[in-house]
Amino acid sequence: MTLRIVHVSDTHLGVGVPLGDEQWATVVAHVASTRPDLVHTGDVSVDGAADGEHLAHSRRRFDALTAPWLALPGNHDIGDVDDDEHPVDDARRQRWRDVFGDLWWSRREGGWRLVGIDIQTLCSTSPAADEHWAWLHDALAGHEPTALFLHRPLRPWGDATDEPRRYVTEPERGRLLDLVASSGVRVVASGHVHQHLVTVADGVTHAWATSSWAVLPDAVQPVIGFKHAGVIELVLGDDGEATAAYVRPAGMADAVIGQTFPSPYTH
């Protein structure tokens, strides 16, 4: 059967976040009217890495969804390997588990396998990274059509600058690309850069989801793909082929952080 997924990313939900709940409400309504499955690829919260109440607030908003969903943590949810103030660690990983469940997962849906990974942990030096890599090798061992979900894009495309904070860095990037090439991965779906872009390379569709909350101003982040708030519709076919298209749910504002509204990250 054909699998339809609303791919959402970077909702940045939290207590007192401008436009956060309003934009999310349009996603909830869109999902209710189209009845797809839903996958969220991280930065669910505005700053769950610092304050667990933002994760709890986000989970309450997820409970309004009327379709099945899966979520992955982003750097704003559990910290990051290059964040000295909020490093990804066992305490933050556990806080995610307590509120959202698994940090990584694998599911069969129709003729596809959906595999979600915690890229923050995978790129760390924690013992949890070794556990995660071993699990991922097993999850991608077959050659069935597979969609791989993660927060950061694997790599830049075109003339985009290879910014370390924007993409998966080496050596983890090469290791992941080798796994993708040797497995049945047909789609790599990510978020993080708040822009939509679809690139097909070596038979694999790389689909970036823009933020469903807001995009970054050009002075902060240059245009790489398509810079508008929205979601992505993934269609995974019986033949192993995949398509990805930008959709703006009815009522969603085309918001720019620090311009349409004050940035919650500026103090």
C-alpha positions in Angstrom: 0.0 0.0 0.0 1.1 3.6 -0.5 2.2 5.3 2.7 1.4 9.0 3.2 3.4 10.9 5.8 3.2 14.5 7.0 6.8 15.3 7.7 7.0 18.0 10.3 10.1 19.6 11.8 11.2 22.5 14.1 7.9 23.3 15.7 9.9 24.9 18.6 6.9 24.6 20.9 7.1 25.8 24.5 5.7 28.1 27.2 5.2 31.6 26.0 6.6 31.0 22.5 5.2 33.6 20.0 3.2 31.8 17.3 4.2 28.4 18.6 0.8 27.0 19.5 -1.0 28.9 16.7 1.2 27.4 14.0 0.9 23.9 15.6 -2.9 24.2 15.6 -2.8 24.5 11.8 -0.7 21.3 11.6 -3.2 19.5 13.9 -6.1 20.6 11.7 -4.3 19.6 8.5 -3.5 16.1 9.9 -7.2 15.7 11.0 -8.4 16.5 7.5 -6.0 14.4 5.5 -5.5 11.4 7.9 -1.8 10.6 7.2 0.8 9.2 9.5 3.0 11.9 11.0 6.8 12.0 11.6 8.5 14.9 13.4 12.2 15.2 12.9 13.3 17.2 15.9 13.4 20.5 17.7 9.9 19.7 19.0 10.5 22.2 21.7 11.9 25.7 22.0 14.4 24.8 24.6 13.7 21.4 26.2 17.4 21.0 26.6 17.4 23.7 29.3 13.9 23.3 30.7 11.8 20.2 30.8 8.6 22.1 30.9 9.0 23.0 27.3 9.1 19.3 26.5 6.0 18.7 28.6 4.2 21.6 26.9 5.1 20.1 23.5 3.8 16.7 24.5 0.5 18.2 25.5 0.2 19.7 22.0 1.1 16.4 20.4 -1.8 14.8 22.3 -4.2 16.8 20.2 -3.2 14.9 17.1 -5.8 12.5 15.7 -3.3 10.4 13.6 -0.4 8.1 14.6 2.9 9.9 15.1 6.6 9.3 15.7 9.1 11.9 16.9 12.8 12.4 17.1 14.8 14.7 19.4 16.7 17.7 18.0 19.4 19.9 19.5 16.8 22.2 21.2 15.3 19.1 22.8 18.3 17.2 24.3 21.3 19.4 23.7 24.1 18.9 21.2 27.7 17.7 20.9 29.0 21.3 20.3 26.9 23.0 22.9 29.0 23.7 26.0 26.0 25.1 27.9 23.6 22.3 27.1 25.6 19.2 26.0 23.7 16.1 25.0 23.9 13.7 28.0 22.2 10.9 29.8 20.0 13.2 31.9 18.7 15.0 28.9 18.2 11.8 27.0 16.2 10.4 29.9 14.0 13.5 30.1 13.1 13.0 26.4 12.2 9.3 27.1 10.1 10.3 30.1 8.0 12.6 27.9 8.2 11.4 24.3 9.5 7.8 24.5 12.2 6.3 22.4 15.1 8.4 21.1 15.4 6.1 18.1 13.0 3.6 16.5 12.3 1.3 13.6 8.8 0.5 12.3 7.4 -1.5 9.3 4.5 0.3 7.6 3.1 -1.3 4.4 6.1 -2.3 2.2 8.4 0.2 3.9 10.6 0.4 7.0 10.7 3.7 8.8 13.9 4.2 10.8 14.4 7.2 13.0 17.8 8.1 14.6 19.0 10.5 17.3 21.7 12.3 15.4 22.9 14.3 18.5 23.7 11.1 20.4 25.1 9.3 17.3 27.6 12.1 16.8 28.7 12.1 20.5 31.5 10.3 22.3 29.0 8.8 24.8 28.8 5.0 25.3 25.2 5.5 24.2 26.6 6.4 20.7 28.1 2.9 20.4 24.8 1.3 21.4 23.0 3.5 18.8 25.4 2.6 16.0 25.1 -1.1 16.7 21.3 -0.8 16.7 21.4 1.2 13.4 23.5 -1.4 11.6 20.9 -4.0 12.5 18.0 -1.8 11.6 19.4 -1.2 8.1 20.7 -4.7 7.5 17.9 -5.7 5.1 17.3 -4.3 1.6 13.6 -3.5 1.9 12.6 0.1 0.9 13.5 2.3 3.9 12.9 5.9 4.9 15.6 7.2 7.3 14.6 10.1 9.5 17.1 12.4 11.4 17.2 16.0 12.6 20.2 17.4 10.7 20.6 16.9 7.0 23.4 14.5 6.1 25.2 17.0 3.9 24.9 20.3 2.0 23.9 20.4 -1.7 24.8 22.6 -4.6 26.8 25.7 -3.6 25.7 25.7 0.1 28.5 26.2 2.6 29.3 23.1 4.6 28.5 24.7 8.0 29.3 22.3 10.9 26.3 23.5 13.0 23.9 22.9 10.1 24.8 19.4 8.8 26.1 16.0 10.1 29.9 16.3 10.4 32.6 13.9 9.7 33.4 11.1 10.5 29.8 10.3 11.3 28.6 11.7 7.9 30.7 9.3 5.9 29.7 6.4 8.1 26.0 7.2 7.7 26.4 7.7 3.9 28.1 4.2 3.7 25.2 2.7 5.5 22.7 4.4 3.3 24.5 3.2 0.2 24.7 -0.4 1.3 21.1 -0.7 2.5 17.6 -0.3 1.2 17.4 3.4 2.1 15.4 5.2 -0.6 14.6 8.4 1.4 16.6 10.5 3.9 14.2 13.0 5.6 15.5 15.7 7.9 14.8 19.2 9.2 17.0 21.6 11.3 17.8 24.2 8.6 14.2 25.6 8.5 14.2 25.3 4.7 12.7 22.9 2.2 14.9 21.2 -0.4 14.6 17.9 -2.3 17.6 16.4 -4.0 18.0 12.9 -5.6 21.5 11.5 -5.4 22.5 7.9 -6.2 18.9 6.8 -6.2 18.2 8.3 -2.8 15.7 11.2 -2.2 17.0 13.7 0.4 14.0 15.7 1.6 14.5 18.6 4.0 11.4 19.8 5.9 11.1 23.5 6.5 10.0 24.6 10.0 6.3 24.5 10.7 6.9 27.4 13.1 9.1 30.0 11.4 12.1 30.5 9.2 15.4 32.3 9.9 16.1 35.7 8.4 18.4 35.8 5.4 21.0 37.7 7.4 21.3 34.8 9.8 21.0 32.0 7.3 21.2 32.4 3.6 18.7 30.9 1.2 19.6 27.3 0.3 16.2 25.9 -0.7 12.7 27.1 -0.1 12.2 29.5 2.8 8.6 29.4 4.0 6.9 27.9 7.0 5.1 24.7 6.3 5.2 20.9 6.3 6.3 18.2 3.8 4.0 15.5 2.3 6.0 12.3 1.8 4.4 9.6 -0.4 6.1 6.3 -0.2 4.9 4.0 -3.0 4.4 0.3 -3.4 7.2 0.3 -6.0 9.7 1.7 -3.6 9.6 5.2 -5.1 9.1 8.3 -3.1 8.0 11.9 -3.6 8.2 14.9 -1.3 6.2 18.1 -1.7 5.9 21.3 0.3 2.5 22.1 1.8 1.4 25.1 3.8 -1.6 24.1 6.1 -4.5 26.4 5.9 -4.1 29.3 8.3 -0.4 28.9 8.8 1.5 32.2 8.9 4.6 32.8 6.9 6.7 33.8 9.8 10.3 35.0 10.1 12.1 34.8 13.5 13.0 38.3 14.8 11.0 40.0 12.1 7.4 38.8 12.2 7.8 38.4 16.0 10.5 38.8 18.6 12.9 35.9 18.7 12.6 33.8 21.9 16.3 33.1 21.6 17.3 36.8 22.0 17.5 38.0 25.6 
